[in-house]
């Protein structure tokens, strides 16, 4: 069996982890760095009479017959990321659009198992829908406000005696004048922030009640398997509001965690509702023992959890791609 991994050239080690696990199980893994298409990778799709067709990817003299592919891991997309920056901006945008349409058409034409279908990933990415379904399916969620109205924010904060945190709906970074990446983390909202909410009318934000933390959890779901890990983010002042602020400092502090059966069952129901075989969910364990669901990322990271606490997530992904474990079709 052969697996096509849809990714980008600067993706992290998780790609090779899964590829190696596929090979260890007797399968073949082909990597498609989408940023290298169309400038460095060739795609040829031939369709003939009587249903005859041939789909191939080629780079550096090596060719992959996509007719041999039995599963696709939809890891990352950055189509046309290496088109020349000096191109006319309109032509570059048009070329990038055509390249993306070509890749998405290729994926749609491959009648194989996909981890996960693009349409399922897009639907599951809507945070408002996540929160609504999570509550309906039995998960505890924080009070949440999504708005561009400063008055609504102040009213919401007044109703949250434990405080409020703010974050963006989508994941993105901004870059300073020197090109350095500045990730937008979750931040606590102080009195000064509430007094000055200028700019909110130009960009809506998410506001949630501040939930007291005993531990923060990353729960990775692969098919029907659930891998839970916990970290004491409050041990680091930098990570108090968002453990990612001190992600490197905490990388060795993650430990295996046993999620209560009822929480695990509710999370699996959420995955069923979205038709997802993979998701990385974030929870807060409160001092009084509540498991508060924050969100699930249909393409969330997991690679550091392979090192500490040693969760076999890449092996589980390989088993799913090769059809060795039950899938959500």
BELCORPE-V68546 format. One record per residue. N is the residue number from 1. RES is the residue in one small letter. SS is DSSP state (@ for helix, = for strand, . for the rest). PHI is phi in degrees with one decimal (NA if undefined). Layout:
n=N res=RES ss=SS phi=PHI
n=N res=RES ss=SS phi=PHI
This chain:
n=1 res=x ss=. phi=NA
n=2 res=x ss== phi=-125.8
n=3 res=x ss== phi=-119.3
n=4 res=x ss== phi=-100.8
n=5 res=x ss== phi=-101.7
n=6 res=x ss== phi=-90.5
n=7 res=x ss== phi=-150.8
n=8 res=x ss=. phi=-140.5
n=9 res=x ss=. phi=-66.1
n=10 res=x ss=. phi=-102.5
n=11 res=x ss=. phi=-65.3
n=12 res=x ss=. phi=-85.6
n=13 res=x ss=. phi=-68.2
n=14 res=x ss=@ phi=-60.6
n=15 res=x ss=@ phi=-62.1
n=16 res=x ss=@ phi=-70.0
n=17 res=x ss=@ phi=-58.5
n=18 res=x ss=@ phi=-70.4
n=19 res=x ss=@ phi=-58.9
n=20 res=x ss=@ phi=-64.8
n=21 res=x ss=@ phi=-64.2
n=22 res=x ss=@ phi=-63.2
n=23 res=x ss=@ phi=-64.6
n=24 res=x ss=@ phi=-61.8
n=25 res=x ss=. phi=-95.5
n=26 res=x ss=. phi=88.1
n=27 res=x ss=. phi=-95.9
n=28 res=x ss== phi=-117.9
n=29 res=x ss== phi=-123.8
n=30 res=x ss== phi=-113.6
n=31 res=x ss== phi=-101.7
n=32 res=x ss== phi=-116.4
n=33 res=x ss== phi=-80.7
n=34 res=x ss=@ phi=-67.0
n=35 res=x ss=@ phi=-68.8
n=36 res=x ss=@ phi=-87.0
n=37 res=x ss=. phi=-102.4
n=38 res=x ss=. phi=-99.3
n=39 res=x ss=. phi=-71.6
n=40 res=x ss=. phi=-127.8
n=41 res=x ss=. phi=-118.1
n=42 res=x ss== phi=-102.7
n=43 res=x ss== phi=-121.8
n=44 res=x ss== phi=-126.3
n=45 res=x ss== phi=-120.6
n=46 res=x ss== phi=-111.3
n=47 res=x ss== phi=-126.6
n=48 res=x ss=. phi=-124.7
n=49 res=x ss=@ phi=-66.7
n=50 res=x ss=@ phi=72.3
n=51 res=x ss=@ phi=82.7
n=52 res=x ss=. phi=-68.5
n=53 res=x ss== phi=-153.6
n=54 res=x ss== phi=-147.1
n=55 res=x ss== phi=-119.3
n=56 res=x ss== phi=-137.0
n=57 res=x ss== phi=-118.0
n=58 res=x ss== phi=-140.0
n=59 res=x ss== phi=-153.6
n=60 res=x ss=. phi=58.0
n=61 res=x ss=. phi=86.8
n=62 res=x ss== phi=-94.5
n=63 res=x ss== phi=-125.0
n=64 res=x ss== phi=-116.7
n=65 res=x ss== phi=-85.6
n=66 res=x ss=@ phi=-70.8
n=67 res=x ss=@ phi=-67.6
n=68 res=x ss=@ phi=-86.8
n=69 res=x ss== phi=-72.7
n=70 res=x ss== phi=-110.2
n=71 res=x ss== phi=-159.8
n=72 res=x ss== phi=-123.6
n=73 res=x ss== phi=-101.2
n=74 res=x ss== phi=-84.8
n=75 res=x ss=. phi=-88.4
n=76 res=x ss=. phi=-147.0
n=77 res=x ss=. phi=-126.2
n=78 res=x ss=. phi=-149.8
n=79 res=x ss=. phi=-61.0
n=80 res=x ss=. phi=67.1
n=81 res=x ss=. phi=-67.5
n=82 res=x ss=. phi=-113.1
n=83 res=x ss=. phi=-61.3
n=84 res=x ss=. phi=-57.0
n=85 res=x ss=. phi=-67.4
n=86 res=x ss=. phi=-81.6
n=87 res=x ss=. phi=-63.9
n=88 res=x ss=. phi=-53.2
n=89 res=x ss=@ phi=-60.5
n=90 res=x ss=@ phi=-67.8
n=91 res=x ss=@ phi=-67.1
n=92 res=x ss=@ phi=-64.6
n=93 res=x ss=@ phi=-63.6
n=94 res=x ss=@ phi=-66.4
n=95 res=x ss=@ phi=-63.6
n=96 res=x ss=@ phi=-64.3
n=97 res=x ss=@ phi=-64.3
n=98 res=x ss=@ phi=-66.3
n=99 res=x ss=@ phi=-64.2
n=100 res=x ss=@ phi=-64.7
n=101 res=x ss=@ phi=-61.3
n=102 res=x ss=@ phi=-65.8
n=103 res=x ss=@ phi=-65.9
n=104 res=x ss=@ phi=-65.7
n=105 res=x ss=@ phi=-66.4
n=106 res=x ss=@ phi=-60.0
n=107 res=x ss=@ phi=-62.9
n=108 res=x ss=@ phi=-65.1
n=109 res=x ss=@ phi=-78.6
n=110 res=x ss=. phi=-79.0
n=111 res=x ss=. phi=-88.2
n=112 res=x ss=. phi=-134.2
n=113 res=x ss== phi=-64.1
n=114 res=x ss== phi=-124.5
n=115 res=x ss== phi=-112.8
n=116 res=x ss=. phi=-118.0
n=117 res=x ss=. phi=-57.2
n=118 res=x ss=@ phi=-55.9
n=119 res=x ss=@ phi=-66.7
n=120 res=x ss=@ phi=-70.0
n=121 res=x ss=@ phi=-62.8
n=122 res=x ss=@ phi=-62.3
n=123 res=x ss=@ phi=-64.1
n=124 res=x ss=@ phi=-69.2
n=125 res=x ss=. phi=-75.2
n=126 res=x ss=. phi=-77.7
n=127 res=x ss=@ phi=-64.9
n=128 res=x ss=@ phi=-62.7
n=129 res=x ss=@ phi=-66.9
n=130 res=x ss=@ phi=-55.8
n=131 res=x ss=@ phi=-63.6
n=132 res=x ss=@ phi=-63.0
n=133 res=x ss=@ phi=-66.9
n=134 res=x ss=@ phi=-59.5
n=135 res=x ss=@ phi=-62.9
n=136 res=x ss=@ phi=-63.5
n=137 res=x ss=. phi=-95.0
n=138 res=x ss=. phi=105.9
n=139 res=x ss=. phi=-92.9
n=140 res=x ss== phi=-81.5
n=141 res=x ss== phi=-129.6
n=142 res=x ss=. phi=-77.6
n=143 res=x ss=. phi=-61.8
n=144 res=x ss== phi=-136.5
n=145 res=x ss== phi=-130.5
n=146 res=x ss== phi=-122.2
n=147 res=x ss== phi=-162.8
n=148 res=x ss=. phi=-118.5
n=149 res=x ss=. phi=-104.6
n=150 res=x ss=@ phi=-57.7
n=151 res=x ss=@ phi=-64.4
n=152 res=x ss=@ phi=-64.8
n=153 res=x ss=@ phi=-65.7
n=154 res=x ss=@ phi=-66.2
n=155 res=x ss=@ phi=-63.7
n=156 res=x ss=@ phi=-64.0
n=157 res=x ss=@ phi=-62.0
n=158 res=x ss=@ phi=-65.9
n=159 res=x ss=. phi=-90.0
n=160 res=x ss=. phi=-120.0
n=161 res=x ss=. phi=-63.1
n=162 res=x ss=. phi=-82.9
n=163 res=x ss=. phi=104.9
n=164 res=x ss== phi=-134.6
n=165 res=x ss== phi=-115.3
n=166 res=x ss== phi=-130.5
n=167 res=x ss== phi=-157.0
n=168 res=x ss=. phi=-93.9
n=169 res=x ss=. phi=-70.6
n=170 res=x ss=. phi=-103.1
n=171 res=x ss=. phi=-93.4
n=172 res=x ss=. phi=-158.7
n=173 res=x ss== phi=-129.1
n=174 res=x ss== phi=-116.2
n=175 res=x ss== phi=-124.7
n=176 res=x ss=. phi=-81.7
n=177 res=x ss=. phi=-63.0
n=178 res=x ss=. phi=-93.9
n=179 res=x ss=. phi=82.4
n=180 res=x ss=. phi=-80.7
n=181 res=x ss== phi=-75.3
n=182 res=x ss== phi=-121.4
n=183 res=x ss== phi=-73.4
n=184 res=x ss=. phi=-90.8
n=185 res=x ss=. phi=-94.3
n=186 res=x ss=. phi=-73.4
n=187 res=x ss== phi=-133.0
n=188 res=x ss== phi=-75.0
n=189 res=x ss== phi=-99.6
n=190 res=x ss=. phi=-97.3
n=191 res=x ss=@ phi=-56.0
n=192 res=x ss=@ phi=-65.1
n=193 res=x ss=@ phi=-66.6
n=194 res=x ss=@ phi=-66.0
n=195 res=x ss=@ phi=-74.1
n=196 res=x ss=. phi=-127.0
n=197 res=x ss=. phi=-109.1
n=198 res=x ss=. phi=-61.1
n=199 res=x ss=. phi=96.7
n=200 res=x ss=@ phi=-62.9
n=201 res=x ss=@ phi=-68.5
n=202 res=x ss=@ phi=-98.7
n=203 res=x ss=. phi=-155.4
n=204 res=x ss=. phi=-66.3
n=205 res=x ss== phi=-137.2
n=206 res=x ss== phi=-102.8
n=207 res=x ss== phi=-125.7
n=208 res=x ss== phi=-133.0
n=209 res=x ss== phi=-61.1
n=210 res=x ss=. phi=-73.7
n=211 res=x ss=. phi=-103.4
n=212 res=x ss=. phi=-61.5
n=213 res=x ss=. phi=-115.2
n=214 res=x ss=. phi=-93.3
n=215 res=x ss== phi=-146.8
n=216 res=x ss== phi=-111.4
n=217 res=x ss== phi=-117.6
n=218 res=x ss== phi=-116.8
n=219 res=x ss== phi=-115.1
n=220 res=x ss== phi=-103.1
n=221 res=x ss== phi=-107.3
n=222 res=x ss== phi=-128.4
n=223 res=x ss=. phi=63.9
n=224 res=x ss=. phi=-99.9
n=225 res=x ss== phi=-90.7
n=226 res=x ss== phi=-125.0
n=227 res=x ss== phi=-116.7
n=228 res=x ss== phi=-113.9
n=229 res=x ss== phi=-136.4
n=230 res=x ss== phi=-131.6
n=231 res=x ss== phi=-140.3
n=232 res=x ss=. phi=-88.5
n=233 res=x ss=@ phi=-66.9
n=234 res=x ss=@ phi=-75.2
n=235 res=x ss=@ phi=-73.4
n=236 res=x ss=. phi=-119.9
n=237 res=x ss=@ phi=-60.3
n=238 res=x ss=@ phi=-66.8
n=239 res=x ss=@ phi=-96.9
n=240 res=x ss=. phi=-58.1
n=241 res=x ss=. phi=-89.2
n=242 res=x ss=. phi=-153.5
n=243 res=x ss=@ phi=-61.3
n=244 res=x ss=@ phi=-65.9
n=245 res=x ss=@ phi=-61.2
n=246 res=x ss=@ phi=-125.3
n=247 res=x ss=. phi=-57.0
n=248 res=x ss=. phi=-68.0
n=249 res=x ss=. phi=-67.0
n=250 res=x ss=. phi=-99.8
n=251 res=x ss=. phi=-58.9
n=252 res=x ss=. phi=-93.6
n=253 res=x ss=. phi=-97.3
n=254 res=x ss=. phi=-72.0
n=255 res=x ss== phi=-130.1
n=256 res=x ss== phi=-62.2
n=257 res=x ss=. phi=-138.2
n=258 res=x ss=. phi=-98.1
n=259 res=x ss=. phi=-75.2
n=260 res=x ss=. phi=-55.7
n=261 res=x ss=@ phi=-57.0
n=262 res=x ss=@ phi=-71.2
n=263 res=x ss=@ phi=-72.2
n=264 res=x ss=@ phi=-60.2
n=265 res=x ss=@ phi=-62.5
n=266 res=x ss=@ phi=-66.1
n=267 res=x ss=@ phi=-64.8
n=268 res=x ss=@ phi=-65.5
n=269 res=x ss=@ phi=-64.6
n=270 res=x ss=@ phi=-64.5
n=271 res=x ss=@ phi=-63.4
n=272 res=x ss=@ phi=-60.7
n=273 res=x ss=@ phi=-61.9
n=274 res=x ss=@ phi=-91.1
n=275 res=x ss=. phi=67.0
n=276 res=x ss=. phi=-100.5
n=277 res=x ss=. phi=-96.1
n=278 res=x ss== phi=-135.9
n=279 res=x ss== phi=-167.4
n=280 res=x ss== phi=-113.4
n=281 res=x ss== phi=-102.8
n=282 res=x ss== phi=-109.8
n=283 res=x ss== phi=-130.3
n=284 res=x ss== phi=-113.4
n=285 res=x ss== phi=-94.7
n=286 res=x ss=. phi=-83.6
n=287 res=x ss=. phi=-57.7
n=288 res=x ss=. phi=-95.7
n=289 res=x ss=. phi=91.4
n=290 res=x ss=. phi=-79.6
n=291 res=x ss== phi=-105.7
n=292 res=x ss== phi=-99.5
n=293 res=x ss== phi=-78.4
n=294 res=x ss== phi=-102.7
n=295 res=x ss== phi=-171.6
n=296 res=x ss== phi=-127.7
n=297 res=x ss== phi=-101.6
n=298 res=x ss=. phi=-65.6
n=299 res=x ss=. phi=-136.1
n=300 res=x ss=. phi=-69.7
n=301 res=x ss=. phi=-77.1
n=302 res=x ss=. phi=-146.0
n=303 res=x ss=@ phi=-58.3
n=304 res=x ss=@ phi=-68.6
n=305 res=x ss=@ phi=-74.1
n=306 res=x ss=@ phi=-70.4
n=307 res=x ss=@ phi=-83.0
n=308 res=x ss=. phi=-143.4
n=309 res=x ss=. phi=-99.5
n=310 res=x ss=. phi=85.2
n=311 res=x ss=. phi=-77.9
n=312 res=x ss=. phi=-82.8
n=313 res=x ss=@ phi=-73.2
n=314 res=x ss=@ phi=-62.6
n=315 res=x ss=@ phi=-64.8
n=316 res=x ss=@ phi=-65.9
n=317 res=x ss=@ phi=-64.0
n=318 res=x ss=@ phi=-61.6
n=319 res=x ss=@ phi=-60.4
n=320 res=x ss=@ phi=-68.1
n=321 res=x ss=@ phi=-63.0
n=322 res=x ss=. phi=-89.2
n=323 res=x ss=. phi=75.9
n=324 res=x ss=. phi=-88.3
n=325 res=x ss=. phi=-129.0
n=326 res=x ss=. phi=-66.2
n=327 res=x ss=. phi=-113.8
n=328 res=x ss=. phi=-89.9
n=329 res=x ss=. phi=-85.2
